[in-house]
Protein backbone atom coordinates (compact mmCIF):
# COMPACT_ATOMS: atom_id res chain seq x y z
CA UNK A 1 0.00 0.00 0.00
CA UNK A 2 1.07 3.55 -0.62
CA UNK A 3 1.64 5.61 2.45
CA UNK A 4 0.63 9.22 2.98
CA UNK A 5 4.07 10.37 1.87
CA UNK A 6 3.80 8.42 -1.39
CA UNK A 7 0.40 9.90 -2.06
CA UNK A 8 1.70 13.39 -1.45
CA UNK A 9 4.65 12.79 -3.74
CA UNK A 10 2.33 11.68 -6.57
CA UNK A 11 0.19 14.81 -6.33
CA UNK A 12 1.05 18.16 -7.98
CA UNK A 13 2.48 20.65 -5.58
CA UNK A 14 0.18 23.47 -4.49
CA UNK A 15 0.06 26.26 -7.06
CA UNK A 16 1.84 24.27 -9.81
CA UNK A 17 -1.17 24.53 -12.16
CA UNK A 18 -1.22 28.31 -11.96
CA UNK A 19 2.18 28.86 -13.64
CA UNK A 20 1.19 26.44 -16.42
CA UNK A 21 -2.05 28.31 -17.02
CA UNK A 22 -0.14 31.57 -17.05
CA UNK A 23 2.36 30.21 -19.57
CA UNK A 24 -0.44 28.94 -21.82
CA UNK A 25 -2.19 32.29 -21.62
CA UNK A 26 1.05 34.08 -22.43
CA UNK A 27 1.66 31.86 -25.47
CA UNK A 28 -1.85 32.48 -26.68
CA UNK A 29 -1.32 36.19 -26.26
CA UNK A 30 1.89 36.10 -28.31
CA UNK A 31 0.15 34.05 -31.04
CA UNK A 32 -2.75 36.51 -31.06
CA UNK A 33 -0.38 39.44 -31.49
CA UNK A 34 1.45 37.67 -34.34
CA UNK A 35 -1.82 36.81 -36.09
CA UNK A 36 -2.93 40.43 -35.74
CA UNK A 37 0.33 41.52 -37.36
CA UNK A 38 -0.15 38.81 -40.01
CA UNK A 39 -3.51 40.30 -40.93
CA UNK A 40 -2.12 43.82 -41.04
CA UNK A 41 0.80 42.67 -43.19
CA UNK A 42 -1.48 40.90 -45.67
CA UNK A 43 -3.67 44.00 -45.92
CA UNK A 44 -0.68 46.25 -46.57
CA UNK A 45 0.63 43.95 -49.31
CA UNK A 46 -2.83 43.66 -50.87
CA UNK A 47 -3.22 47.41 -51.08
CA UNK A 48 0.01 47.91 -52.99
CA UNK A 49 -0.84 45.46 -55.83
CA UNK A 50 -2.70 46.80 -58.85
CA UNK A 51 -5.22 44.46 -60.51
CA UNK A 52 -3.38 44.65 -63.82
CA UNK A 53 -0.19 43.46 -62.06
CA UNK A 54 -1.80 40.07 -61.53
CA UNK A 55 -3.79 39.80 -64.75
CA UNK A 56 -7.09 41.20 -63.45
CA UNK A 57 -9.23 43.94 -64.96
CA UNK A 58 -9.50 46.98 -62.69
CA UNK A 59 -13.01 47.99 -63.77
CA UNK A 60 -14.58 51.46 -63.51
CA UNK A 61 -15.96 51.23 -59.96
CA UNK A 62 -12.91 50.44 -57.89
CA UNK A 63 -12.95 52.45 -54.67
CA UNK A 64 -10.14 50.71 -52.79
CA UNK A 65 -6.39 50.87 -53.42
CA UNK A 66 -4.89 47.67 -54.69
CA UNK A 67 -6.73 44.38 -54.78
CA UNK A 68 -10.04 43.54 -53.18
CA UNK A 69 -10.09 40.78 -50.57
CA UNK A 70 -12.12 38.52 -52.82
CA UNK A 71 -9.53 38.96 -55.57
CA UNK A 72 -6.70 37.84 -53.28
CA UNK A 73 -8.80 34.88 -52.18
CA UNK A 74 -9.42 33.95 -55.81
CA UNK A 75 -5.73 34.19 -56.71
CA UNK A 76 -4.71 32.12 -53.68
CA UNK A 77 -7.42 29.51 -54.10
CA UNK A 78 -9.02 30.31 -50.73
CA UNK A 79 -12.58 31.10 -49.72
CA UNK A 80 -13.39 34.78 -49.23
CA UNK A 81 -14.55 34.14 -45.65
CA UNK A 82 -11.29 32.41 -44.78
CA UNK A 83 -9.16 35.21 -46.20
CA UNK A 84 -11.28 37.84 -44.41
CA UNK A 85 -10.61 36.03 -41.13
CA UNK A 86 -6.89 36.07 -41.83
CA UNK A 87 -6.86 39.82 -42.38
CA UNK A 88 -8.76 40.26 -39.12
CA UNK A 89 -6.10 38.23 -37.31
CA UNK A 90 -8.64 35.53 -36.50
CA UNK A 91 -9.24 31.97 -37.62
CA UNK A 92 -7.00 28.94 -37.52
CA UNK A 93 -3.29 28.79 -38.27
CA UNK A 94 -2.82 28.95 -42.08
CA UNK A 95 -1.19 25.94 -43.72
CA UNK A 96 2.16 26.08 -45.46
CA UNK A 97 0.39 25.54 -48.80
CA UNK A 98 -1.90 28.51 -48.16
CA UNK A 99 1.03 30.73 -47.18
CA UNK A 100 2.85 29.80 -50.39
CA UNK A 101 -0.26 30.62 -52.42
CA UNK A 102 -0.66 33.97 -50.67
CA UNK A 103 3.02 34.82 -51.19
CA UNK A 104 2.60 34.24 -54.91
CA UNK A 105 -0.75 36.01 -55.16
CA UNK A 106 0.64 39.10 -53.41
CA UNK A 107 3.98 39.01 -55.30
CA UNK A 108 6.01 38.93 -52.09
CA UNK A 109 9.77 39.17 -52.16
CA UNK A 110 11.75 36.37 -50.54
CA UNK A 111 12.22 38.47 -47.37
CA UNK A 112 8.51 39.24 -47.22
CA UNK A 113 7.66 35.59 -47.78
CA UNK A 114 9.92 34.54 -44.89
CA UNK A 115 8.30 37.18 -42.66
CA UNK A 116 4.85 35.84 -43.56
CA UNK A 117 5.82 32.29 -42.59
CA UNK A 118 7.33 33.42 -39.30
CA UNK A 119 4.21 35.38 -38.36
CA UNK A 120 2.19 32.23 -38.99
CA UNK A 121 4.63 30.11 -36.93
CA UNK A 122 5.38 27.88 -39.91
CA UNK A 123 8.83 26.58 -40.96
CA UNK A 124 10.32 28.19 -44.01
CA UNK A 125 9.86 25.99 -47.10
CA UNK A 126 12.84 24.45 -48.84
CA UNK A 127 14.13 26.19 -51.94
CA UNK A 128 13.37 23.25 -54.19
CA UNK A 129 9.98 22.14 -52.87
CA UNK A 130 6.55 22.89 -54.34
CA UNK A 131 6.03 25.73 -51.83
CA UNK A 132 9.32 27.41 -52.77
CA UNK A 133 9.32 31.14 -53.28
CA UNK A 134 8.74 32.09 -56.91
CA UNK A 135 10.64 35.10 -58.18
CA UNK A 136 8.11 37.97 -58.51
CA UNK A 137 9.48 38.87 -61.94
CA UNK A 138 8.77 35.35 -63.19
CA UNK A 139 5.28 35.47 -61.73
CA UNK A 140 4.68 38.77 -63.48
CA UNK A 141 5.77 37.32 -66.83
CA UNK A 142 3.68 34.21 -66.25
CA UNK A 143 0.63 36.39 -65.59
CA UNK A 144 1.15 38.19 -68.88
CA UNK A 145 1.49 34.95 -70.88
CA UNK A 146 -2.25 34.47 -71.27
CA UNK A 147 -2.33 32.99 -74.76
CA UNK A 148 0.32 30.26 -74.41
CA UNK A 149 0.93 27.46 -71.89
CA UNK A 150 3.53 28.50 -69.31
CA UNK A 151 4.79 27.36 -65.93
CA UNK A 152 7.59 27.94 -63.44
CA UNK A 153 9.61 24.90 -62.33
CA UNK A 154 12.73 24.31 -60.25
CA UNK A 155 16.02 22.91 -61.49
CA UNK A 156 14.88 19.55 -60.06
CA UNK A 157 11.75 19.77 -62.24
CA UNK A 158 9.32 20.52 -59.44
CA UNK A 159 6.40 22.57 -60.75
CA UNK A 160 5.82 25.71 -58.67
CA UNK A 161 3.00 27.40 -60.57
CA UNK A 162 1.13 26.88 -63.85
CA UNK A 163 -1.14 29.09 -65.90
CA UNK A 164 -4.51 27.62 -66.97
CA UNK A 165 -3.27 26.67 -70.44
CA UNK A 166 -0.31 24.75 -68.98
CA UNK A 167 -2.72 22.81 -66.77
CA UNK A 168 -4.85 22.10 -69.84
CA UNK A 169 -1.83 20.90 -71.83
CA UNK A 170 0.19 19.04 -69.19
CA UNK A 171 -2.22 18.31 -66.35
CA UNK A 172 -2.37 19.75 -62.85
CA UNK A 173 1.01 19.15 -61.22
CA UNK A 174 -0.18 20.43 -57.84
CA UNK A 175 -1.80 17.05 -57.11
CA UNK A 176 1.56 15.37 -56.53
CA UNK A 177 3.31 15.05 -53.17
CA UNK A 178 6.47 13.65 -51.64
CA UNK A 179 9.20 12.67 -54.06
CA UNK A 180 6.66 12.66 -56.89
CA UNK A 181 6.56 16.46 -56.96
CA UNK A 182 9.60 16.16 -59.24
CA UNK A 183 8.66 15.21 -62.79
CA UNK A 184 12.11 13.64 -63.20
CA UNK A 185 11.28 11.31 -60.30
CA UNK A 186 7.93 10.41 -61.85
CA UNK A 187 9.51 9.91 -65.26
CA UNK A 188 11.82 7.17 -63.99
CA UNK A 189 9.50 5.55 -61.41
CA UNK A 190 5.94 5.90 -62.76
CA UNK A 191 5.24 4.40 -66.21
CA UNK A 192 2.09 6.51 -66.45
CA UNK A 193 4.14 9.71 -66.47
CA UNK A 194 5.65 8.70 -69.80
CA UNK A 195 2.33 9.05 -71.57
CA UNK A 196 3.10 12.75 -71.79
CA UNK A 197 5.51 12.09 -74.70
CA UNK A 198 5.32 9.67 -77.66
CA UNK A 199 7.06 6.37 -76.96
CA UNK A 200 9.65 6.86 -79.68
CA UNK A 201 10.80 10.04 -77.89
CA UNK A 202 11.32 8.40 -74.49
CA UNK A 203 15.02 7.59 -74.86
CA UNK A 204 15.87 11.14 -75.88
CA UNK A 205 13.80 12.58 -73.03
CA UNK A 206 15.48 10.29 -70.50
CA UNK A 207 18.96 11.33 -71.59
CA UNK A 208 17.96 14.99 -71.54
CA UNK A 209 16.47 14.78 -68.04
CA UNK A 210 19.55 13.08 -66.58
CA UNK A 211 22.03 15.43 -68.26
CA UNK A 212 20.04 18.44 -67.02
CA UNK A 213 19.81 17.01 -63.49
CA UNK A 214 23.59 16.48 -63.39
CA UNK A 215 24.11 20.14 -64.28
CA UNK A 216 21.61 21.22 -61.62
CA UNK A 217 23.26 19.08 -58.92
CA UNK A 218 26.65 20.62 -59.74
CA UNK A 219 25.24 24.15 -59.36
CA UNK A 220 23.96 23.32 -55.91
CA UNK A 221 26.02 22.71 -52.79
CA UNK A 222 27.62 19.25 -52.72
CA UNK A 223 25.69 18.49 -49.53
CA UNK A 224 22.34 19.75 -50.86
CA UNK A 225 19.85 17.22 -49.42
CA UNK A 226 17.17 17.60 -52.10
CA UNK A 227 19.40 16.89 -55.07
CA UNK A 228 21.34 14.16 -53.25
CA UNK A 229 18.18 12.37 -52.07
CA UNK A 230 16.59 12.54 -55.52
CA UNK A 231 19.67 11.15 -57.26
CA UNK A 232 20.28 8.39 -54.70
CA UNK A 233 16.67 7.22 -54.85
CA UNK A 234 16.58 7.20 -58.63
CA UNK A 235 19.85 5.28 -58.83
CA UNK A 236 18.31 2.67 -56.52
CA UNK A 237 14.87 2.44 -58.11
CA UNK A 238 15.61 2.89 -61.82
CA UNK A 239 18.28 0.87 -63.66
CA UNK A 240 17.74 3.15 -66.67
CA UNK A 241 18.55 6.23 -64.59
CA UNK A 242 21.58 4.55 -63.00
CA UNK A 243 22.98 3.64 -66.41
CA UNK A 244 22.45 7.14 -67.81
CA UNK A 245 23.88 8.77 -64.67
CA UNK A 246 27.08 6.75 -64.99
CA UNK A 247 27.62 8.16 -68.49
CA UNK A 248 28.35 11.62 -66.94
CA UNK A 249 26.58 13.53 -69.69
CA UNK A 250 25.88 17.19 -68.86
CA UNK A 251 23.52 19.48 -70.75
CA UNK A 252 21.23 22.18 -69.43
CA UNK A 253 17.79 22.12 -71.01
CA UNK A 254 17.36 25.52 -72.55
CA UNK A 255 15.30 25.80 -75.70
CA UNK A 256 14.21 22.52 -77.23
CA UNK A 257 11.51 21.07 -79.45
CA UNK A 258 9.25 18.32 -78.27
CA UNK A 259 6.08 16.44 -79.00
CA UNK A 260 3.41 16.35 -76.29
CA UNK A 261 0.48 13.95 -76.15
CA UNK A 262 -2.88 15.44 -75.21
CA UNK A 263 -5.82 13.14 -74.40
CA UNK A 264 -8.27 14.96 -76.67
CA UNK A 265 -6.16 17.01 -79.09
CA UNK A 266 -3.64 14.33 -79.99
CA UNK A 267 0.06 15.08 -80.43
CA UNK A 268 1.24 18.68 -80.41
CA UNK A 269 4.65 19.69 -81.73
CA UNK A 270 5.93 22.64 -79.73
CA UNK A 271 9.00 24.68 -78.97
CA UNK A 272 9.75 24.81 -75.24
CA UNK A 273 11.49 28.06 -74.30
CA UNK A 274 13.27 28.60 -70.98
CA UNK A 275 13.99 31.74 -68.95
CA UNK A 276 16.29 31.12 -65.97
CA UNK A 277 16.54 32.88 -62.63
CA UNK A 278 19.92 34.36 -61.73
CA UNK A 279 20.92 31.39 -59.57
CA UNK A 280 19.60 28.86 -62.09
CA UNK A 281 17.29 27.23 -59.55
CA UNK A 282 14.08 28.28 -61.25
CA UNK A 283 13.01 28.54 -64.87
CA UNK A 284 9.98 29.88 -66.63
CA UNK A 285 8.86 27.58 -69.45
CA UNK A 286 6.49 28.53 -72.20
CA UNK A 287 5.35 26.59 -75.23
CA UNK A 288 4.92 27.88 -78.77
CA UNK A 289 3.68 25.93 -81.81
CA UNK A 290 6.30 24.46 -84.14
CA UNK A 291 6.27 26.01 -87.60
CA UNK A 292 4.71 23.97 -90.37
CA UNK A 293 2.44 21.98 -88.05
CA UNK A 294 -1.18 22.17 -86.97
CA UNK A 295 -0.13 22.76 -83.36
CA UNK A 296 -1.07 26.46 -83.47
CA UNK A 297 -4.72 25.51 -84.03
CA UNK A 298 -4.52 22.88 -81.31
CA UNK A 299 -3.05 25.34 -78.81
CA UNK A 300 -5.94 27.71 -79.52
CA UNK A 301 -8.36 24.88 -78.75
CA UNK A 302 -6.79 24.40 -75.33
CA UNK A 303 -8.69 27.38 -73.97
CA UNK A 304 -11.92 25.75 -75.14
CA UNK A 305 -11.10 22.22 -74.08
CA UNK A 306 -9.70 23.38 -70.75
CA UNK A 307 -8.91 20.73 -68.18
CA UNK A 308 -12.04 18.63 -68.64
CA UNK A 309 -10.19 15.90 -70.52
CA UNK A 310 -6.65 16.53 -69.36
CA UNK A 311 -5.88 13.55 -67.17
CA UNK A 312 -2.37 12.78 -68.36
CA UNK A 313 -0.25 11.77 -65.33
CA UNK A 314 2.94 13.74 -64.73
N, C-alpha and C positions, 0 to 999 in steps of 0.2 A: 504493500500500500504506500501511497505517496503521503509524506508528512506535510504539515503546514508549511514548512520551509520550501519543500519542493513545489507546492502549489503556488506559493508566492513567487518563486523563481520563474514559473511558467506564465505568469500574468504580466501584461505590460505595466511598466512603472507609471505611477500617477503623473498625468500631464503629458505622457509621450505622444498621445494622439493629437494634441493641440499643435505642436510644431509641424507635424505632417500636414495637418489641414492648412496651416499657414503657408507651408511651402507649395502645396497644390494651388492655393489661391493666388500666390505670387506668380507661379508659372502661368496660370490662366490669365493673369493680368498682363504679363509680358506678351503672351500670344495675342491677346486682344489688341494691345498697342501695335504689334507688328501687322496684324490684319487690317487695322485702321490705316496704317501707313501704306499697306499694299493697295487698298482701295484708292487712296489719294494718289499714289504713284500711277496706277492704271488710268485714272481719270486725267491726270496731267499728260500722259503719253497719248491718250485718245484725242485730246483737244489739239494736239500739235499736228496730227495727220490730216491731210486733205483727202477728200473722197477720191479724187483723180489719182492720188499717189498709190492707191491700192486697187485701181481699176473700177471704181464705182462712179456713178453719175451724180454730180452734186445736186441738181434739181434747183428750181427757182425759189422754193420756200424753205430754205435752210436757215434756221435762226440760231444755231449753236456753232461755236468754232469746232473745227475738226470733224471727227466721226460721231455719229449717234451711237448710243449703247447697243441698239439692235444690230447696227452694222458691224460692230466689233464681234458681237456674239455670232453673227452669220459667218464672218471670216474665220473665227476660231472654232466653229462647229459646236457651239454651246447654246443652251437655251437662253432666251433673253432674261428670264427670271433669275437663272443662276448667275449670269454676268452682273445683273443689277445687285444681287446680294454681295458679290465680290467687291464691287465699288463702294458698297456701304460698310465694308469691313465685317460682314456677317457671313453666315453659311459655314459649310465644312471646309476642311483643308483641301485646296485644289491639288489635283494629281499632277505628276510630272508631265504627262501627256498634254494636259490642259495648259500648263505653264508654257510648254514648248509652242503650242498653237497660238497662245496669246502673244508670245515674244515675236512670232512671225507676223501675226496680224497687225501688230503695232510697230513693226519695223524697228525693234530694239537693237541697240548695239550690243556687243558681247558683254561690256561692263553692265549695261542696263539689264540684260538677261540674267547675269549672275546675281544682281541685286534683287531681282524679282524672285528668283529661287530661294534666296536667303530669307526674304521676308515671309515666304510661305513655308519655311523650315523644311525645304526639300534639298537633297544632295544635288550638286551640279552635275549635269549629264556629261557623259564622255564625249570627246570630240568626234568620234566616229560612229556613234549610235544614232538611231532614228530620231532622237530628240535633240540632236546637236544643233548648235546655233547656226543659222543660215545667214550668210553675209547679206546685209540689207540691200546692197547694190544688185546682187543676184536676184533677190526677191523682187526688186523693182523691175528688172528686165523681164523676169518671168511673168509678172503681172501684165506687162505690155505685149507679150507674145500671145495674143488672143486668137490668132488664126492658124497657129501651127502647134503640134504637140511639143511640150517642153517640160523638163523636170530638172531638179537639182539633186545630185548624188554625191556621195563621198568617194574618196580614192579607193575604198574597199567595196564600192558598188552597193552602198546602202542608200536607198532612196529617202530623201529628206522631205521633198514637197513636189507635187505634180500639178500641172494645170489640168482642167477638165478634158482637153483633147488627148493629153498623155495617158490619162486614166482610160479613156475610150480606146486608145490604140494598144496599150500595154497591159491594162488591168490595174487594179488598185493595189499598190505595193504596201499600203499602210496596214493591211490585214496580217502581215507576217510578224513573227516575234522570235526572240532568241537568236540563234546563229543564222536562222533563215531570213533575217532582215537583209543579209548580203545576197545579191543576186548571184555572185560568183559561188557562194556556198550552195545555193539552190541548184545552180547549173551542174555542179559535180555530184550532188547527192540526191536530187529529186528528178527522176526522168520526166515528170510532167512539165518541169520548167523549160525543157528543150523544145516544147511545142511552139515556143515563141518564134523560132527560126526554122526554115526548111532543113530537112535531115542532111541534105548534101552540103550544107554550110556548117554543120556542127564541128567538124575537125578544125576548120579555120577559126571559128569562134572560141573554141577551147584554147587554142594556142594564143590567141589574142588576149583572152582573159588572164591567162597565167603570166604572159610577158608583161602585161600592164600591172598585175599585182606585184610582181617582183620589183618593178620600178617604184611602186608606191611604198613597199616595205623598206626599200633603201632610203627613201626620203624621210621616213619616220625614224625615231630613236630605235636603236638596236634592241632595247628592252620593251618596246611598245607592246602592251599586252594584247591589244585588239588584233593587230596584224599577226603577231606570233601565234596566238590561239587559233586564228582562222587558218593559217598555213599548216600548223601541226595537225589540226583536225582533218583538213582535206588530204594531207599526205597519208593519214591513217585510213580514211574512209574511201578514198578514190584512187585506185591504181592508175587511172588515166592522168589525174592531177599529179601524182607522185612522179610518173614518167616524164611529163612535160616540165615539171619543176626542176628535175635533175638535168635538163638540157640547158639551163641558165640563159634562156632567151629573155631579152629585155626590150620592151617597146611600149611607150606610152600611147594609149588610144587618144588620138586627137580628132581628126576628121576622117571618117571612113564611110563607106557605102555598105548597106546591108539590106537584106530582105526580111520582112517581118510578116508573120502569119497573123491574120485577123479572123476570128470565128465567123464573121458574116460578110466581110469585104474581100476575103481571100488574101493573096500575097501582095504586099506593097513593097516597092523598091524605093528606098529613101537614102538621102544623105544625112548622116548624123554628125552634127557640128558641135564642138566643145569649146566652152569658155572657162578657163581655170581661175581659181582664186590665187592670191599671191603665194600662199604656202603650198599650193598644189593639192590640198586636202579636199577641196570641193570643186565640182565642175557643173556648169549649166549646160545641159544637152538640149538641142532642138532639132527637129526632123523636117527636112524639106523633100519634096518629090524629086526623084531622079528624072533627068531630062529624057525625052523619048519614050516615056512609059505612061500608063494610065493612072499612075499613083496620085497625080494632082487631083483628079476627079474623086478618087477614093478618099483622099484626105478631107476634101470638102464634105463628103458624106458622113465623116466622123461626127460632126456636130449634130447631124440628124439622127444617126444611129445611137450616139451616146454610149452609155455603159450597159444598155439593156442586154446585149449579147456578148459583152466582153468578159469572158470567164477564163481567159488563158492564164494558167498558173505562171508565177514568176513575174 
